[in-house]
Each structure stands twice: as structure tokens, then as C-alpha cells.
Amino acid sequence: MSRLMASIGDLHRSDARFLFATWKQLDWQPRSDTEHWAILDAIERGDSKRARELLESHVREAGRALVERLRITAAEADAA
């Protein structure tokens, strides 16, 4: 079982590097920083409902952007 877990860990690390490289192509950092600060602000104000809403939106929109970028990358690879 430890060999299987090690293999899964290797795949996660490999996948993380690929996703990070793709993420950098999106130039998402400024938006992400702004959203993180808004989430933290809601938490500091004790507005857990708003913090949850902001976090859900942040994760959902980041996921959509990443999927779209991966689709474009795949289409470019197929065209080459």
C-alpha cells in the first residue's frame, strides 16, 4: 500500500506543477489577491455568510478560468 500511496503522491506533485504553470498563464494573481483580502475582511467583520459566499465564488471562478485555459492549451496541442 505504501508504494501505491507514493505513486499517488508523485502524480499529485506532477499535476500540481502542471496546474501552477497553467495558472501563471492566466495572470490571475491580482484578482486572486483582491478576492482573498475581501474574504479576510468579511471574516474580520464576523460576517461568515459573506465570507462563505466570497470563498465559494472565488473557488468556482478560479476553477472555470483554469478549465478554460486547459481547454485552449489542449486545442492548441491538437492543432499542432
PyMOL Python script that loads the backbone (N, CA, C, O; Angstrom):
from pymol import cmd

cmd.read_pdbstr("""\
ATOM      1  N   MET A   1       0.819  -1.201   0.000  1.00  0.00           N
ATOM      2  CA  MET A   1       0.000   0.000   0.000  1.00  0.00           C
ATOM      3  C   MET A   1       0.862   1.263   0.000  1.00  0.00           C
ATOM      4  O   MET A   1       0.492   2.254  -0.630  1.00  0.00           O
ATOM      5  N   SER A   2       1.999   1.248   0.691  1.00  0.00           N
ATOM      6  CA  SER A   2       2.840   2.438   0.734  1.00  0.00           C
ATOM      7  C   SER A   2       3.379   2.788  -0.650  1.00  0.00           C
ATOM      8  O   SER A   2       3.586   3.961  -0.961  1.00  0.00           O
ATOM      9  N   ARG A   3       3.605   1.775  -1.476  1.00  0.00           N
ATOM     10  CA  ARG A   3       4.082   2.041  -2.833  1.00  0.00           C
ATOM     11  C   ARG A   3       2.993   2.742  -3.648  1.00  0.00           C
ATOM     12  O   ARG A   3       3.278   3.660  -4.417  1.00  0.00           O
ATOM     13  N   LEU A   4       1.757   2.305  -3.476  1.00  0.00           N
ATOM     14  CA  LEU A   4       0.626   2.942  -4.152  1.00  0.00           C
ATOM     15  C   LEU A   4       0.490   4.390  -3.700  1.00  0.00           C
ATOM     16  O   LEU A   4       0.309   5.286  -4.525  1.00  0.00           O
ATOM     17  N   MET A   5       0.576   4.622  -2.399  1.00  0.00           N
ATOM     18  CA  MET A   5       0.449   5.979  -1.869  1.00  0.00           C
ATOM     19  C   MET A   5       1.596   6.862  -2.378  1.00  0.00           C
ATOM     20  O   MET A   5       1.389   8.040  -2.669  1.00  0.00           O
ATOM     21  N   ALA A   6       2.788   6.303  -2.483  1.00  0.00           N
ATOM     22  CA  ALA A   6       3.919   7.064  -3.013  1.00  0.00           C
ATOM     23  C   ALA A   6       3.674   7.440  -4.472  1.00  0.00           C
ATOM     24  O   ALA A   6       3.982   8.555  -4.892  1.00  0.00           O
ATOM     25  N   SER A   7       3.118   6.504  -5.242  1.00  0.00           N
ATOM     26  CA  SER A   7       2.807   6.783  -6.646  1.00  0.00           C
ATOM     27  C   SER A   7       1.737   7.871  -6.763  1.00  0.00           C
ATOM     28  O   SER A   7       1.836   8.760  -7.609  1.00  0.00           O
ATOM     29  N   ILE A   8       0.736   7.795  -5.926  1.00  0.00           N
ATOM     30  CA  ILE A   8      -0.311   8.824  -5.932  1.00  0.00           C
ATOM     31  C   ILE A   8       0.288  10.184  -5.566  1.00  0.00           C
ATOM     32  O   ILE A   8      -0.048  11.199  -6.176  1.00  0.00           O
ATOM     33  N   GLY A   9       1.169  10.200  -4.573  1.00  0.00           N
ATOM     34  CA  GLY A   9       1.843  11.438  -4.191  1.00  0.00           C
ATOM     35  C   GLY A   9       2.661  12.011  -5.336  1.00  0.00           C
ATOM     36  O   GLY A   9       2.659  13.221  -5.563  1.00  0.00           O
ATOM     37  N   ASP A  10       3.362  11.140  -6.061  1.00  0.00           N
ATOM     38  CA  ASP A  10       4.148  11.593  -7.225  1.00  0.00           C
ATOM     39  C   ASP A  10       3.243  12.211  -8.283  1.00  0.00           C
ATOM     40  O   ASP A  10       3.578  13.242  -8.867  1.00  0.00           O
ATOM     41  N   LEU A  11       2.096  11.582  -8.529  1.00  0.00           N
ATOM     42  CA  LEU A  11       1.151  12.116  -9.508  1.00  0.00           C
ATOM     43  C   LEU A  11       0.609  13.472  -9.067  1.00  0.00           C
ATOM     44  O   LEU A  11       0.474  14.382  -9.885  1.00  0.00           O
ATOM     45  N   HIS A  12       0.301  13.610  -7.789  1.00  0.00           N
ATOM     46  CA  HIS A  12      -0.189  14.893  -7.272  1.00  0.00           C
ATOM     47  C   HIS A  12       0.849  15.990  -7.467  1.00  0.00           C
ATOM     48  O   HIS A  12       0.514  17.098  -7.885  1.00  0.00           O
ATOM     49  N   ARG A  13       2.100  15.685  -7.168  1.00  0.00           N
ATOM     50  CA  ARG A  13       3.159  16.688  -7.335  1.00  0.00           C
ATOM     51  C   ARG A  13       3.332  17.068  -8.806  1.00  0.00           C
ATOM     52  O   ARG A  13       3.495  18.243  -9.135  1.00  0.00           O
ATOM     53  N   SER A  14       3.298  16.087  -9.670  1.00  0.00           N
ATOM     54  CA  SER A  14       3.426  16.344 -11.102  1.00  0.00           C
ATOM     55  C   SER A  14       2.257  17.186 -11.601  1.00  0.00           C
ATOM     56  O   SER A  14       2.441  18.146 -12.350  1.00  0.00           O
ATOM     57  N   ASP A  15       1.070  16.817 -11.180  1.00  0.00           N
ATOM     58  CA  ASP A  15      -0.135  17.537 -11.563  1.00  0.00           C
ATOM     59  C   ASP A  15      -0.089  18.968 -11.035  1.00  0.00           C
ATOM     60  O   ASP A  15      -0.468  19.902 -11.742  1.00  0.00           O
ATOM     61  N   ALA A  16       0.367  19.144  -9.813  1.00  0.00           N
ATOM     62  CA  ALA A  16       0.436  20.476  -9.210  1.00  0.00           C
ATOM     63  C   ALA A  16       1.382  21.376 -10.010  1.00  0.00           C
ATOM     64  O   ALA A  16       1.078  22.550 -10.220  1.00  0.00           O
ATOM     65  N   ARG A  17       2.510  20.850 -10.453  1.00  0.00           N
ATOM     66  CA  ARG A  17       3.444  21.649 -11.251  1.00  0.00           C
ATOM     67  C   ARG A  17       2.799  22.090 -12.565  1.00  0.00           C
ATOM     68  O   ARG A  17       2.949  23.237 -12.986  1.00  0.00           O
ATOM     69  N   PHE A  18       2.079  21.162 -13.209  1.00  0.00           N
ATOM     70  CA  PHE A  18       1.414  21.494 -14.459  1.00  0.00           C
ATOM     71  C   PHE A  18       0.338  22.553 -14.235  1.00  0.00           C
ATOM     72  O   PHE A  18       0.244  23.519 -14.992  1.00  0.00           O
ATOM     73  N   LEU A  19      -0.469  22.370 -13.197  1.00  0.00           N
ATOM     74  CA  LEU A  19      -1.524  23.341 -12.915  1.00  0.00           C
ATOM     75  C   LEU A  19      -0.944  24.706 -12.569  1.00  0.00           C
ATOM     76  O   LEU A  19      -1.491  25.730 -12.978  1.00  0.00           O
ATOM     77  N   PHE A  20       0.158  24.732 -11.819  1.00  0.00           N
ATOM     78  CA  PHE A  20       0.786  26.002 -11.473  1.00  0.00           C
ATOM     79  C   PHE A  20       1.273  26.712 -12.729  1.00  0.00           C
ATOM     80  O   PHE A  20       1.084  27.919 -12.879  1.00  0.00           O
ATOM     81  N   ALA A  21       1.897  25.965 -13.626  1.00  0.00           N
ATOM     82  CA  ALA A  21       2.382  26.556 -14.875  1.00  0.00           C
ATOM     83  C   ALA A  21       1.217  27.117 -15.688  1.00  0.00           C
ATOM     84  O   ALA A  21       1.324  28.201 -16.260  1.00  0.00           O
ATOM     85  N   THR A  22       0.125  26.395 -15.741  1.00  0.00           N
ATOM     86  CA  THR A  22      -1.065  26.859 -16.461  1.00  0.00           C
ATOM     87  C   THR A  22      -1.643  28.088 -15.773  1.00  0.00           C
ATOM     88  O   THR A  22      -2.029  29.054 -16.431  1.00  0.00           O
ATOM     89  N   TRP A  23      -1.700  28.045 -14.453  1.00  0.00           N
ATOM     90  CA  TRP A  23      -2.250  29.142 -13.657  1.00  0.00           C
ATOM     91  C   TRP A  23      -1.487  30.438 -13.927  1.00  0.00           C
ATOM     92  O   TRP A  23      -2.089  31.508 -14.018  1.00  0.00           O
ATOM     93  N   LYS A  24      -0.165  30.342 -14.055  1.00  0.00           N
ATOM     94  CA  LYS A  24       0.650  31.534 -14.298  1.00  0.00           C
ATOM     95  C   LYS A  24       0.286  32.172 -15.640  1.00  0.00           C
ATOM     96  O   LYS A  24       0.406  33.388 -15.791  1.00  0.00           O
ATOM     97  N   GLN A  25      -0.149  31.386 -16.602  1.00  0.00           N
ATOM     98  CA  GLN A  25      -0.548  31.919 -17.906  1.00  0.00           C
ATOM     99  C   GLN A  25      -1.799  32.787 -17.807  1.00  0.00           C
ATOM    100  O   GLN A  25      -2.046  33.631 -18.668  1.00  0.00           O
ATOM    101  N   LEU A  26      -2.577  32.576 -16.765  1.00  0.00           N
ATOM    102  CA  LEU A  26      -3.837  33.304 -16.622  1.00  0.00           C
ATOM    103  C   LEU A  26      -3.651  34.711 -16.064  1.00  0.00           C
ATOM    104  O   LEU A  26      -4.550  35.545 -16.173  1.00  0.00           O
ATOM    105  N   ASP A  27      -2.490  34.981 -15.468  1.00  0.00           N
ATOM    106  CA  ASP A  27      -2.258  36.261 -14.808  1.00  0.00           C
ATOM    107  C   ASP A  27      -3.387  36.554 -13.816  1.00  0.00           C
ATOM    108  O   ASP A  27      -3.957  37.645 -13.811  1.00  0.00           O
ATOM    109  N   TRP A  28      -3.692  35.580 -12.991  1.00  0.00           N
ATOM    110  CA  TRP A  28      -4.819  35.618 -12.070  1.00  0.00           C
ATOM    111  C   TRP A  28      -4.464  36.280 -10.748  1.00  0.00           C
ATOM    112  O   TRP A  28      -5.363  36.652  -9.994  1.00  0.00           O
ATOM    113  N   GLN A  29      -3.190  36.435 -10.446  1.00  0.00           N
ATOM    114  CA  GLN A  29      -2.758  36.845  -9.108  1.00  0.00           C
ATOM    115  C   GLN A  29      -3.388  38.144  -8.612  1.00  0.00           C
ATOM    116  O   GLN A  29      -3.850  38.180  -7.471  1.00  0.00           O
ATOM    117  N   PRO A  30      -3.432  39.219  -9.412  1.00  0.00           N
ATOM    118  CA  PRO A  30      -4.046  40.446  -8.882  1.00  0.00           C
ATOM    119  C   PRO A  30      -5.506  40.242  -8.454  1.00  0.00           C
ATOM    120  O   PRO A  30      -5.919  40.708  -7.392  1.00  0.00           O
ATOM    121  N   ARG A  31      -6.270  39.548  -9.282  1.00  0.00           N
ATOM    122  CA  ARG A  31      -7.670  39.290  -8.931  1.00  0.00           C
ATOM    123  C   ARG A  31      -7.753  38.408  -7.694  1.00  0.00           C
ATOM    124  O   ARG A  31      -8.553  38.660  -6.793  1.00  0.00           O
ATOM    125  N   SER A  32      -6.924  37.377  -7.658  1.00  0.00           N
ATOM    126  CA  SER A  32      -6.920  36.459  -6.522  1.00  0.00           C
ATOM    127  C   SER A  32      -6.592  37.195  -5.223  1.00  0.00           C
ATOM    128  O   SER A  32      -7.235  36.974  -4.197  1.00  0.00           O
ATOM    129  N   ASP A  33      -5.593  38.067  -5.273  1.00  0.00           N
ATOM    130  CA  ASP A  33      -5.228  38.832  -4.078  1.00  0.00           C
ATOM    131  C   ASP A  33      -6.395  39.681  -3.586  1.00  0.00           C
ATOM    132  O   ASP A  33      -6.680  39.722  -2.389  1.00  0.00           O
ATOM    133  N   THR A  34      -7.064  40.352  -4.509  1.00  0.00           N
ATOM    134  CA  THR A  34      -8.203  41.188  -4.147  1.00  0.00           C
ATOM    135  C   THR A  34      -9.303  40.361  -3.506  1.00  0.00           C
ATOM    136  O   THR A  34      -9.891  40.767  -2.504  1.00  0.00           O
ATOM    137  N   GLU A  35      -9.579  39.203  -4.082  1.00  0.00           N
ATOM    138  CA  GLU A  35     -10.623  38.338  -3.541  1.00  0.00           C
ATOM    139  C   GLU A  35     -10.238  37.792  -2.172  1.00  0.00           C
ATOM    140  O   GLU A  35     -11.083  37.691  -1.282  1.00  0.00           O
ATOM    141  N   HIS A  36      -8.961  37.439  -1.999  1.00  0.00           N
ATOM    142  CA  HIS A  36      -8.510  36.951  -0.691  1.00  0.00           C
ATOM    143  C   HIS A  36      -8.697  38.022   0.384  1.00  0.00           C
ATOM    144  O   HIS A  36      -9.156  37.729   1.488  1.00  0.00           O
ATOM    145  N   TRP A  37      -8.337  39.264   0.052  1.00  0.00           N
ATOM    146  CA  TRP A  37      -8.490  40.349   1.032  1.00  0.00           C
ATOM    147  C   TRP A  37      -9.964  40.566   1.379  1.00  0.00           C
ATOM    148  O   TRP A  37     -10.294  40.831   2.535  1.00  0.00           O
ATOM    149  N   ALA A  38     -10.846  40.456   0.394  1.00  0.00           N
ATOM    150  CA  ALA A  38     -12.282  40.618   0.655  1.00  0.00           C
ATOM    151  C   ALA A  38     -12.792  39.514   1.577  1.00  0.00           C
ATOM    152  O   ALA A  38     -13.605  39.766   2.466  1.00  0.00           O
ATOM    153  N   ILE A  39     -12.315  38.297   1.363  1.00  0.00           N
ATOM    154  CA  ILE A  39     -12.713  37.173   2.227  1.00  0.00           C
ATOM    155  C   ILE A  39     -12.225  37.417   3.648  1.00  0.00           C
ATOM    156  O   ILE A  39     -12.980  37.254   4.607  1.00  0.00           O
ATOM    157  N   LEU A  40     -10.962  37.808   3.780  1.00  0.00           N
ATOM    158  CA  LEU A  40     -10.417  38.089   5.111  1.00  0.00           C
ATOM    159  C   LEU A  40     -11.156  39.235   5.795  1.00  0.00           C
ATOM    160  O   LEU A  40     -11.398  39.186   7.001  1.00  0.00           O
ATOM    161  N   ASP A  41     -11.513  40.257   5.037  1.00  0.00           N
ATOM    162  CA  ASP A  41     -12.252  41.384   5.594  1.00  0.00           C
ATOM    163  C   ASP A  41     -13.605  40.925   6.144  1.00  0.00           C
ATOM    164  O   ASP A  41     -14.007  41.329   7.235  1.00  0.00           O
ATOM    165  N   ALA A  42     -14.295  40.087   5.390  1.00  0.00           N
ATOM    166  CA  ALA A  42     -15.592  39.569   5.858  1.00  0.00           C
ATOM    167  C   ALA A  42     -15.416  38.752   7.139  1.00  0.00           C
ATOM    168  O   ALA A  42     -16.233  38.846   8.054  1.00  0.00           O
ATOM    169  N   ILE A  43     -14.361  37.960   7.201  1.00  0.00           N
ATOM    170  CA  ILE A  43     -14.096  37.166   8.405  1.00  0.00           C
ATOM    171  C   ILE A  43     -13.830  38.082   9.588  1.00  0.00           C
ATOM    172  O   ILE A  43     -14.372  37.869  10.673  1.00  0.00           O
ATOM    173  N   GLU A  44     -12.999  39.101   9.389  1.00  0.00           N
ATOM    174  CA  GLU A  44     -12.675  40.027  10.480  1.00  0.00           C
ATOM    175  C   GLU A  44     -13.906  40.777  10.976  1.00  0.00           C
ATOM    176  O   GLU A  44     -14.004  41.098  12.161  1.00  0.00           O
ATOM    177  N   ARG A  45     -14.848  41.056  10.073  1.00  0.00           N
ATOM    178  CA  ARG A  45     -16.090  41.725  10.465  1.00  0.00           C
ATOM    179  C   ARG A  45     -17.083  40.765  11.115  1.00  0.00           C
ATOM    180  O   ARG A  45     -18.124  41.181  11.624  1.00  0.00           O
ATOM    181  N   GLY A  46     -16.750  39.484  11.091  1.00  0.00           N
ATOM    182  CA  GLY A  46     -17.650  38.482  11.670  1.00  0.00           C
ATOM    183  C   GLY A  46     -18.803  38.114  10.758  1.00  0.00           C
ATOM    184  O   GLY A  46     -19.792  37.534  11.206  1.00  0.00           O
ATOM    185  N   ASP A  47     -18.684  38.447   9.481  1.00  0.00           N
ATOM    186  CA  ASP A  47     -19.740  38.166   8.509  1.00  0.00           C
ATOM    187  C   ASP A  47     -19.444  36.832   7.822  1.00  0.00           C
ATOM    188  O   ASP A  47     -18.955  36.793   6.693  1.00  0.00           O
ATOM    189  N   SER A  48     -19.747  35.755   8.518  1.00  0.00           N
ATOM    190  CA  SER A  48     -19.410  34.430   7.995  1.00  0.00           C
ATOM    191  C   SER A  48     -20.188  34.088   6.731  1.00  0.00           C
ATOM    192  O   SER A  48     -19.681  33.394   5.850  1.00  0.00           O
ATOM    193  N   LYS A  49     -21.416  34.576   6.647  1.00  0.00           N
ATOM    194  CA  LYS A  49     -22.207  34.301   5.444  1.00  0.00           C
ATOM    195  C   LYS A  49     -21.533  34.920   4.214  1.00  0.00           C
ATOM    196  O   LYS A  49     -21.399  34.272   3.175  1.00  0.00           O
ATOM    197  N   ARG A  50     -21.116  36.176   4.348  1.00  0.00           N
ATOM    198  CA  ARG A  50     -20.455  36.851   3.228  1.00  0.00           C
ATOM    199  C   ARG A  50     -19.105  36.208   2.911  1.00  0.00           C
ATOM    200  O   ARG A  50     -18.748  36.054   1.743  1.00  0.00           O
ATOM    201  N   ALA A  51     -18.366  35.837   3.938  1.00  0.00           N
ATOM    202  CA  ALA A  51     -17.072  35.173   3.725  1.00  0.00           C
ATOM    203  C   ALA A  51     -17.268  33.880   2.943  1.00  0.00           C
ATOM    204  O   ALA A  51     -16.505  33.581   2.024  1.00  0.00           O
ATOM    205  N   ARG A  52     -18.288  33.118   3.310  1.00  0.00           N
ATOM    206  CA  ARG A  52     -18.569  31.863   2.610  1.00  0.00           C
ATOM    207  C   ARG A  52     -18.946  32.124   1.163  1.00  0.00           C
ATOM    208  O   ARG A  52     -18.468  31.432   0.263  1.00  0.00           O
ATOM    209  N   GLU A  53     -19.796  33.113   0.931  1.00  0.00           N
ATOM    210  CA  GLU A  53     -20.211  33.448  -0.433  1.00  0.00           C
ATOM    211  C   GLU A  53     -19.008  33.853  -1.285  1.00  0.00           C
ATOM    212  O   GLU A  53     -18.861  33.415  -2.425  1.00  0.00           O
ATOM    213  N   LEU A  54     -18.157  34.695  -0.711  1.00  0.00           N
ATOM    214  CA  LEU A  54     -16.965  35.141  -1.443  1.00  0.00           C
ATOM    215  C   LEU A  54     -16.026  33.981  -1.740  1.00  0.00           C
ATOM    216  O   LEU A  54     -15.482  33.882  -2.839  1.00  0.00           O
ATOM    217  N   LEU A  55     -15.839  33.113  -0.771  1.00  0.00           N
ATOM    218  CA  LEU A  55     -14.956  31.966  -0.964  1.00  0.00           C
ATOM    219  C   LEU A  55     -15.502  31.031  -2.033  1.00  0.00           C
ATOM    220  O   LEU A  55     -14.759  30.568  -2.899  1.00  0.00           O
ATOM    221  N   GLU A  56     -16.802  30.753  -1.972  1.00  0.00           N
ATOM    222  CA  GLU A  56     -17.409  29.879  -2.985  1.00  0.00           C
ATOM    223  C   GLU A  56     -17.249  30.470  -4.380  1.00  0.00           C
ATOM    224  O   GLU A  56     -16.910  29.757  -5.324  1.00  0.00           O
ATOM    225  N   SER A  57     -17.489  31.759  -4.510  1.00  0.00           N
ATOM    226  CA  SER A  57     -17.345  32.422  -5.803  1.00  0.00           C
ATOM    227  C   SER A  57     -15.894  32.389  -6.280  1.00  0.00           C
ATOM    228  O   SER A  57     -15.619  32.140  -7.454  1.00  0.00           O
ATOM    229  N   HIS A  58     -14.985  32.641  -5.365  1.00  0.00           N
ATOM    230  CA  HIS A  58     -13.553  32.639  -5.694  1.00  0.00           C
ATOM    231  C   HIS A  58     -13.119  31.278  -6.242  1.00  0.00           C
ATOM    232  O   HIS A  58     -12.467  31.205  -7.283  1.00  0.00           O
ATOM    233  N   VAL A  59     -13.474  30.225  -5.554  1.00  0.00           N
ATOM    234  CA  VAL A  59     -13.082  28.878  -5.978  1.00  0.00           C
ATOM    235  C   VAL A  59     -13.759  28.512  -7.292  1.00  0.00           C
ATOM    236  O   VAL A  59     -13.125  27.957  -8.189  1.00  0.00           O
ATOM    237  N   ARG A  60     -15.049  28.822  -7.404  1.00  0.00           N
ATOM    238  CA  ARG A  60     -15.799  28.492  -8.619  1.00  0.00           C
ATOM    239  C   ARG A  60     -15.220  29.221  -9.842  1.00  0.00           C
ATOM    240  O   ARG A  60     -14.985  28.597 -10.877  1.00  0.00           O
ATOM    241  N   GLU A  61     -14.992  30.524  -9.731  1.00  0.00           N
ATOM    242  CA  GLU A  61     -14.496  31.294 -10.867  1.00  0.00           C
ATOM    243  C   GLU A  61     -13.053  30.929 -11.221  1.00  0.00           C
ATOM    244  O   GLU A  61     -12.692  30.890 -12.397  1.00  0.00           O
ATOM    245  N   ALA A  62     -12.243  30.667 -10.218  1.00  0.00           N
ATOM    246  CA  ALA A  62     -10.873  30.235 -10.488  1.00  0.00           C
ATOM    247  C   ALA A  62     -10.878  28.898 -11.226  1.00  0.00           C
ATOM    248  O   ALA A  62     -10.101  28.694 -12.158  1.00  0.00           O
ATOM    249  N   GLY A  63     -11.748  28.002 -10.809  1.00  0.00           N
ATOM    250  CA  GLY A  63     -11.868  26.704 -11.480  1.00  0.00           C
ATOM    251  C   GLY A  63     -12.306  26.858 -12.921  1.00  0.00           C
ATOM    252  O   GLY A  63     -11.773  26.198 -13.813  1.00  0.00           O
ATOM    253  N   ARG A  64     -13.276  27.729 -13.149  1.00  0.00           N
ATOM    254  CA  ARG A  64     -13.740  27.961 -14.526  1.00  0.00           C
ATOM    255  C   ARG A  64     -12.618  28.516 -15.409  1.00  0.00           C
ATOM    256  O   ARG A  64     -12.434  28.079 -16.545  1.00  0.00           O
ATOM    257  N   ALA A  65     -11.882  29.474 -14.876  1.00  0.00           N
ATOM    258  CA  ALA A  65     -10.787  30.069 -15.647  1.00  0.00           C
ATOM    259  C   ALA A  65      -9.720  29.029 -15.965  1.00  0.00           C
ATOM    260  O   ALA A  65      -9.187  28.991 -17.074  1.00  0.00           O
ATOM    261  N   LEU A  66      -9.418  28.194 -14.991  1.00  0.00           N
ATOM    262  CA  LEU A  66      -8.401  27.165 -15.195  1.00  0.00           C
ATOM    263  C   LEU A  66      -8.858  26.141 -16.230  1.00  0.00           C
ATOM    264  O   LEU A  66      -8.082  25.757 -17.105  1.00  0.00           O
ATOM    265  N   VAL A  67     -10.101  25.701 -16.138  1.00  0.00           N
ATOM    266  CA  VAL A  67     -10.624  24.735 -17.112  1.00  0.00           C
ATOM    267  C   VAL A  67     -10.592  25.327 -18.515  1.00  0.00           C
ATOM    268  O   VAL A  67     -10.210  24.648 -19.469  1.00  0.00           O
ATOM    269  N   GLU A  68     -10.991  26.587 -18.644  1.00  0.00           N
ATOM    270  CA  GLU A  68     -10.970  27.229 -19.958  1.00  0.00           C
ATOM    271  C   GLU A  68      -9.546  27.302 -20.512  1.00  0.00           C
ATOM    272  O   GLU A  68      -9.322  27.040 -21.694  1.00  0.00           O
ATOM    273  N   ARG A  69      -8.589  27.658 -19.660  1.00  0.00           N
ATOM    274  CA  ARG A  69      -7.192  27.723 -20.106  1.00  0.00           C
ATOM    275  C   ARG A  69      -6.695  26.348 -20.530  1.00  0.00           C
ATOM    276  O   ARG A  69      -5.983  26.226 -21.527  1.00  0.00           O
ATOM    277  N   LEU A  70      -7.061  25.320 -19.789  1.00  0.00           N
ATOM    278  CA  LEU A  70      -6.657  23.958 -20.144  1.00  0.00           C
ATOM    279  C   LEU A  70      -7.284  23.521 -21.460  1.00  0.00           C
ATOM    280  O   LEU A  70      -6.647  22.825 -22.250  1.00  0.00           O
ATOM    281  N   ARG A  71      -8.531  23.925 -21.703  1.00  0.00           N
ATOM    282  CA  ARG A  71      -9.174  23.606 -22.988  1.00  0.00           C
ATOM    283  C   ARG A  71      -8.431  24.274 -24.145  1.00  0.00           C
ATOM    284  O   ARG A  71      -8.202  23.652 -25.183  1.00  0.00           O
ATOM    285  N   ILE A  72      -8.064  25.519 -23.968  1.00  0.00           N
ATOM    286  CA  ILE A  72      -7.323  26.243 -25.015  1.00  0.00           C
ATOM    287  C   ILE A  72      -5.974  25.567 -25.259  1.00  0.00           C
ATOM    288  O   ILE A  72      -5.566  25.378 -26.405  1.00  0.00           O
ATOM    289  N   THR A  73      -5.291  25.207 -24.180  1.00  0.00           N
ATOM    290  CA  THR A  73      -4.000  24.535 -24.314  1.00  0.00           C
ATOM    291  C   THR A  73      -4.144  23.216 -25.049  1.00  0.00           C
ATOM    292  O   THR A  73      -3.318  22.887 -25.901  1.00  0.00           O
ATOM    293  N   ALA A  74      -5.189  22.454 -24.730  1.00  0.00           N
ATOM    294  CA  ALA A  74      -5.422  21.179 -25.404  1.00  0.00           C
ATOM    295  C   ALA A  74      -5.730  21.386 -26.886  1.00  0.00           C
ATOM    296  O   ALA A  74      -5.235  20.640 -27.731  1.00  0.00           O
ATOM    297  N   ALA A  75      -6.537  22.385 -27.201  1.00  0.00           N
ATOM    298  CA  ALA A  75      -6.881  22.676 -28.598  1.00  0.00           C
ATOM    299  C   ALA A  75      -5.636  23.092 -29.374  1.00  0.00           C
ATOM    300  O   ALA A  75      -5.455  22.690 -30.523  1.00  0.00           O
ATOM    301  N   GLU A  76      -4.785  23.889 -28.753  1.00  0.00           N
ATOM    302  CA  GLU A  76      -3.530  24.305 -29.397  1.00  0.00           C
ATOM    303  C   GLU A  76      -2.634  23.095 -29.654  1.00  0.00           C
ATOM    304  O   GLU A  76      -2.005  22.993 -30.707  1.00  0.00           O
ATOM    305  N   ALA A  77      -2.580  22.183 -28.688  1.00  0.00           N
ATOM    306  CA  ALA A  77      -1.759  20.984 -28.863  1.00  0.00           C
ATOM    307  C   ALA A  77      -2.306  20.094 -29.966  1.00  0.00           C
ATOM    308  O   ALA A  77      -1.541  19.504 -30.729  1.00  0.00           O
ATOM    309  N   ASP A  78      -3.629  19.996 -30.053  1.00  0.00           N
ATOM    310  CA  ASP A  78      -4.246  19.175 -31.091  1.00  0.00           C
ATOM    311  C   ASP A  78      -4.024  19.775 -32.477  1.00  0.00           C
ATOM    312  O   ASP A  78      -3.886  19.044 -33.458  1.00  0.00           O
ATOM    313  N   ALA A  79      -3.990  21.098 -32.559  1.00  0.00           N
ATOM    314  CA  ALA A  79      -3.798  21.774 -33.834  1.00  0.00           C
ATOM    315  C   ALA A  79      -2.350  21.708 -34.334  1.00  0.00           C
ATOM    316  O   ALA A  79      -2.088  21.871 -35.526  1.00  0.00           O
ATOM    317  N   ALA A  80      -1.436  21.473 -33.430  1.00  0.00           N
ATOM    318  CA  ALA A  80      -0.015  21.466 -33.792  1.00  0.00           C
ATOM    319  C   ALA A  80       0.387  20.190 -34.484  1.00  0.00           C
ATOM    320  O   ALA A  80       1.550  20.028 -34.853  1.00  0.00           O
TER     321      ALA A  80
END
""", "prot")
cmd.dss("prot")
cmd.show_as("cartoon", "prot")
cmd.util.cbc("prot")
cmd.orient("prot")
